[in-house]
Each structure stands twice: as C-alpha cells, then as structure tokens.
Amino acid sequence: MTTKENPGENQDPPAASKKAERTARIENIIATLFAVLGVVALCALTYLSLPAFGGISDLPEYYAPAKLIFEGKGAEGYTLAGLAEAQHRLFPSMGGRVVPLFVPPQGLALLSPIALFPPDVIRYVWKAILGISLGVSICLLRKTFSLNYKQTCYLIAAVALSDAAYNSLRIDQLAPILLLSYISTIRCLEKKQDISAGLWLSLIVLKPQQFLPFLAYLAGTKRFKPLLVCLGVFLVLSIIAFVQMGQTGLANYAALVGAPSSLPYMQPELTPTFRGQLMRLFPSAAPSIFTITSALYLATIAFAVFVGWKFRDKQNSVLLGVLSVMPLALVASLHCHTYDLLLLVPTIILMFNDSVIKFGQWWKLAVLFGAIIFVLPVSIEIQYDYLLKGGQFNPWFFLLVPLAVALLLKVFRRMESH
C-alpha cells in the first residue's frame, strides 16, 4: 500500500526558503501599493480642497487672533466682532463666515508665531506643518511600537484614508499636531525621558479637554515629573498670554466659551461624544446636557486617577493607559470631532500588535469592520447625507462607546489575573 506524500514535505530547505521569500516580497509589494494609494489619495483630496479655503478652513480661527496680538489688539481675539473684522480683512474669501477661537489663551500664545507669515503664505505653510506632523507621527509610531515594513505600510494606508486625517488636513485642524504631541509623550515616557515627555505633553494646551483624563491617569501612576514640567510650561504660557491680551482678553475668552451664542459655532451635536449624542436627541435641553456631560467628564478624570493608581506598579503602565483611558477620554470629552480621533491610532496599534495585552482575532475583526465607517468615502456619506440632515443617532458614537468600555474591561480583567 502506498501513501500519498505531501508535496510540501519533500521540498528541500533552499526551495522552501525561496518560496517564503517570494511570498514575503509579494506581500510587501501589496502593502507598499496600499500605502502609496493612501498617500496619493490624501494629497490629491487635500490639493483639491485648496480653492475652497475661505469656505471651509479653520486656519483663520488661529491666524486672525495671532495677528491681532501682533497688532496690539490681543484682547479682541476672543470677541466675535474683533474676530470677524480681522478674519474678513486678512482672508476676504471667507465672505460673511466667522470662525471663533475656542483654543485657551495659553494655546493661542503657543500658536501666535504663525502671524509672522503673510496671510497668502501661511495657508500653505500651515498645510505643510500639519502634513509633516502627520508624517513624523507615523515614523514615531513605527519606532515606538516596533512595526515592521508591512505593518508600517498598512498603518500609512489606514491613516491616510481615514476621515480623521483627511478632514484635519482639509480644514486645517490641529489633530496632526496633537497626535505628534501624544505619541512623542508616550515614546519619551517609555524611555524614561520625563523632561522631554513633559515638554511634549505641554502641547495639550491646544485642546486640553481631550488629554486631561490621560494626565489624571499619569498622576495616578505617580509619574509626577513630566506633569510638573507640563505645569511649568503652562504657567509660562499663561504669563505670555496675559502679556499678549491682558485681563480683558482672558475675561473675553471666558465669556465667549460660556456664551449661549457660541453654541452654533461649537457644533457639539456633530461630535461622537456623550454630549454630542444627547444634543442630537434633545437639542432644546442644551443647558441640562452641558451640566450632565460636564459632571460625567469630571467623573472620567477621577476614574482615570483610580485606574492609574491600580496600574501604577505594572511594567507597561503608560501603554495600559493608552489602551484603557484614552478611548474613554475622547468619548467623554467636552468637545471632540472626528478628526480628533487620530489620537486613537496608538490604541488601535496596541490592539493589533499584542505588545501589552494579547487580543483575539475576533477583537481585531470587530475593529476592522467597525473602522469602515471612519474611512473615506463612507465617513463623508455619514457626515453629509445623514448627520447634517438631522439624523438622530451618531454611528461613530455608538461604535466608540462599546470600544471604550470593552477595552477598559479587557485591560482590568487581564491585569487582575496577573
């Protein structure tokens, strides 16, 4: 009786090795094509958005107040009248559109040097700053999480084709800079470079509401040195802001943020947060919703301290915070648009490379399928054909909440079992 042989078993080692090399080469070529396709698509779409600058860009939100500071009118940067005059003077293509500034005075102090560029130049310089920030962030993500060539290519493709990257570059939002700050902070904390971590962390003054729970987590883990450095930079920026706009400017900021007339400019109903979803369901109950979600946000900060304290002695305590706290911080944030979800990239990488906690295939498949509505062109359809037309349920929110809760439970269970 003869036994049918497995052809693969008779291959000599050199032949098997060549086959493996050929397969790896093909996989790398495919991954490269995806990366190139993503980058080309992102660059092309960003380029096509340039003629619509006046109607879509948020750059005047930062540039006009910075220019007012250099003109000795810093306090007017946080008034609608002052902003309208400066934005229409500097960017006539805006027409009657006004983009109020909700970045804190310390963040404006950090951004104010952009006023050194002429208006017709800064729009291109700013795009370059955002693009470079995104590119450097991907390089740091690769180094921090030890991604191989193929993984890096797929990361580039996923980021480039995401709604978050596209809209942040299209409307000149700060998300790529914040991602650079976040991944640089993680990398420095992992390498025990606390001073550098604190300096990078100080960029959170641009949008502190998205990072405060993570800072609270670091406090819980007793990583006080980077927090003190961050606090020191914040105090310096506070002094600069006071010099730039005086007490009147600081008061104008508080009045602008708290004014009911500012609500339409903030567009909280478009955000994938608890506040945003409640605003879609009960738009007339804005004051009560703001109170409830503010209390929820404070509770999230307190909970982050507790989680940090629980994980303070774990070897990968910083990365555990990236997994467990950051998704919850974004969905509970007072203000977080879809472009700000770039901050979830480190969390998703940790889920796929199993470097801290091993995630089963069903986890990864669930994230892959869920991510479909965050990429182009699906995200555009959701935004323009559903949410902007009055849809009551934000699908992004209903994916982020289960993700945040499931990650928190997964990390806790894994840590308790060790």
N, C-alpha and C positions, 0 to 999 in steps of 0.2 A: 504494500500500500504506500503510495507516495503522498507526501504532504505538500500542499501548495505553499510556496515560500512568499514571504512579504518582500516585495522588490526593494523597499526602503532599507531592509536589514542587510542586503548584500552590497549596498553602496560602500565603496571604500571611503575612509575619512577625508581624503582630499576632495572627492566628488561631493560629499555631504557638506563640506565646508564651503565649497564654491557655490552650491545651491543656496546655502544660508546667506552668503554674502550678496548673491544676486537678488534674493528676496528682500534683504535689508536695503539694498540700493534702490530697488523699485519703490519700497515704502517711503524712503527718504525723498525720492523724486516726487511722489504723490503729495507728501507733506509740504514740500517746497512749493509746488504748484498752488496748493491751498493758501499758503502764506502770501505768495505773490498776488494771487487773485484778491485776497482780502485787502492788502495794502493798496493795490491799484484801484480797487473799488472805493476805498475810503478816500484816497487822494482825489479821484475823479469827482466823487459826490461833493467833497469839500470845495473843490475848484468851481463846480457848477453853482454852488451856493453864494459865491462872491458877489455877483451882481445884485443879490437880494440883501446886501449888508444892512442897508438902512431900515428894512422892514423886519429883520429877524435877529440881528446881532445884539448881544448883551454887553459888548465891549464898551459902548457909551456909558453903561452903568458904572464902570470903574474909571474910565478915562476922564469923563467930564468932571467928576468931583476932584480927581487928582489935579486937573488943570486949574480948577478954582482955587486949590491950595496954593499953587504957584502964582496965581493972580492976586493972592492975599484975601480971598473970599472963601476960605475953607469952610466956614460955618454954613454957607449956603448949599453945600454939597448934600446936606440931609434935609433939604426942603424941596417940595415938588416944583415950586416956582423957580428956584435957583437952578435946579437940575434941568428943567425944561428949557430955560434960556441958554444954558451952557451947551446942552446936547444939540439943540437946533442950530446954534451958532457954529459949533465945531463939526457937526455931521448933518448938513442940510437934507441929505437923502432920507432922514428919518421922518420927514413930513411932520405930522402932529403927534407922533408917537413919543412917549416918555417911558424911560426905564429907571425906576427909583433904585437907590442903593440901599441894600439891607445888610451889607457886609459891615461888621463892627468898626468903629473908628480905628482900633489897633490894626485891623486888616487893611483899611484904607491907607494908613501910614506905611504899611509894608508895600502896597501897590503904587504909592504916589510917584515913584521914579519913572513910571511909564509916561508921565506927562512931559518928559524931556524929549520925546519923539513927536514930530508933527502929526496931525490927525490923519493925513493921507498916507503916512508911513506906518503908523502904529498898527493899523488893521492887518498889515502883512507881518510885521514883527511879532504881533500877538499870536497870530496863527502859527508862526514858526516856534514860538515859545511853547505853545500847547502841544504841537507835534513832537518837538524834541523831548518834552516832559513825558509824553506817552511812550516814545521810543526808549528813553533811558529807563523808564519804569519797567518795561518788558525785559530789558537787559538785566536789571537788578532782580526781577522775579526769577529769571533763569538761574542766576548765580545763587540767590538765597535758597531756592528750593531744589537746586542741583538737577535742573531739567536737561535732558539730552536733546540732540538736534531735532529729532522728530517731534518731541513734546513741545519744544520751543516754536516750531513752525505752526503747529496746531493752535498754540496759545496766541500767536500773532494773528492767525486767521480768525479765531473766535473773537478776539478783542476788536480787530479791525471791522468785522461785520456786525458788531453789536450796536444796538441803539445808543448805548451809553457813550461809546467813542464817537460815533457819527454825530450825535446831537451836540456833544460838548465842543467838537471842532466846528460844526456848522454854525452854532450861535455864540461861539467864543466863550463858553463857560469855563469855570475853574477846575473841573473834575480831574483833568490830567495832572495838574499841579498838585492837587490833593492826593492823588494816587502815588505820585512820586514822593511826597512827604511821608505817606503812610508806609510804603514798602521800604523806604530808607530808614525810617524809625525801626521797623521790625528787624531789618538787617543789622543795624547798629546795636539794638538790644540783644540780639542773638550772639553778637560778637563781643558783648560786654563793654561797648563803647558808649557809656552813659551820657557823656557830654555831647557827643555828636547826635545821639538819639534825641536829647532834649532840644537841640537846635533845630533838627528836622521837625520835631513834634510841634515846635512853636508856630509852624505854618498853619496850624489848625485855627488860628485867629481869623482865617478867611471864611471858615464855616464851622465854628466851634460846636454847634448843636449836633453834628454828626460824629464827633470824636469824644465828647465828654464822658460817655459811658466807658469807652476804652481807657481813658485817663483814670477813671474811677477804678477800673479793673487793675491797672498798674499800681494804683495806690494800695489796693487790697493785697497785691503780691509783694508789697514793700519795696517797689522799685522807685524809691523817693528821689534819687539823684537826678535822673532825667526830668522828673516832674519839677524839681526845683530850678533846673536850668530853663525849662519851658516857662515857668513862672517869672524868672528873671527877665527873659526876653519880652514877655507880656508886659511887665512893668515898664521896661524901656520904651516899648511901642506906645504904651499909654501916655508916657511923658511927651513923646514925639507928637502923638495925636492931639494932646492938649495944646502944644505949641502951635500946631498947624491950624486948629479950628477953635480953640478956646472953650470956655464953659458953655457958650451959646451953641457951638457945634455939637457938643456932647448931649446937651438938652434937646437939640433938634433931632438927633438920632433916636433918642428915647421916645420922643413924640411921634416920629414917623413910624417906628416899628409898632407902637401901640395904637395908632390911629385906625379907626374902622375904615376910613377911606383908602388905606393901604392894602386892604384885603384883596381887591380885584387884581392888584399888581403882583401879589404873592402867589396867587393861583393855587392855594393849598388843595383844592379839590382835584388837581391833576397829579398829586403826589401819591406814590404807592405806600402810604403810611396809615396808621390808625386815624390820624387827623384827616387825611385826605379821603379815606373811605367813608368816614362819618359825615364829612361835608357833602359827599355825593348823595348820601341818603337823606340827610336833614339839613339842607342849605340854610334854612331860616334859623337854625339853632346854633349859629356860629359862636356866640359868647360862651354858651354852656359847653360846646365841644372843645373850645380852646382851653377852658378850665379843666375839663376831664383829661384831655390829652397831655396837658402840662403836668398834671398830677401823675399820670402814667409815666411820663418821661422822667420825672424826679424819682419815681419808684424804680425805674430801669437803672438809673445811676446808682441808687442804693443797692440794688440787687447785684450790679456789676462789682461793687466793692466786696460783697459777700462771696461771689464766685471767685474773685481774685484771691481772697483770703483762703478759700478752700483749696486752691491750686498753688498756693504760694511756695510749697516745697517740691513741686513737680519739676522735673528736669526741663520740660518744654512748656513752661508756664506761659510764656509770651504767645507761643503759637496756639496754645489751648484757648487763650483769649481771642485770638483771631477767628478760631472756629466757633466758639460758644457765645461771645459777647457782641462781636461786630454786626452780624446779621440782625440781631435783636435791636441793637443801637440804631440801625438805619430805619427799620420799620416802625420804631417807636419815636423816631426823631420828630422834632417840631417842624422841620422843613427838609425834604429830601426828594428831588426829582429823579427821573430815571437815569439821567446822565451821571448822577452821583453814585449810582450802583457800580461804577468802576471800582469802588472800594471793596466790592465783594470778590474781586479776582483772586486775591491771596487766599481767601477762604475756600473758593472752589478748587484752586490748585491743591490745597492740602487735602481735600476730599478725594482727589484723583491720584495723588502720588503716595498716599498711605504712609507718609513720613512720621506722622504723630499718632494717628489712630487709623486702623485698617477699616475701610468701608467696603461693604459687599457690592457685588455687581448690580444688585437691584437699586442701591443708592445711586450709583453712577448713571444707570439708565434713567432713573427718575429725574436726575438733574439735567441730563442731556435732553430729554423730552420736554421738561419744563422750560429749559432755556430757549426753546424755539420761539416763544412769544417775545423774547428780549432781543431778537436779531432782526436784521433787515430782510425782506420788506414787511414781515409780519407786524413788527412793532409800529411801523408807520400806519398800517391799516387800523390797528387798535387805537392809536392816538387820534387820528383824523376822522375815521369813519365810525368810531364808537364813543370814545371818551369825550371828544369835543362836541359831539352831537347829543350829549346828555345821558349816556349810558350810566346806570346806577352802580354797577359793580366793576371795580378796577381789577382786572385779571392779574396784573402784576402784584398787587397787594395780596391776593388770595393764593399766590404761589410763595411769596416771601414769608408770610406768617408760618405756614407749615414747615418751611425750610428752617427758619429761626428756632422754632420750638423743637423740631426733631433733632437738630444739631445740638441744642442745649441738653436734651435728654440723653443723646448718644454719648456726648462727652462726659456727663455726670456718671452714667452707668459704667462707662469704661474706667473712669478714674476710681470709682468706688470699689470696682472689682480688683484693683491693684493696690 
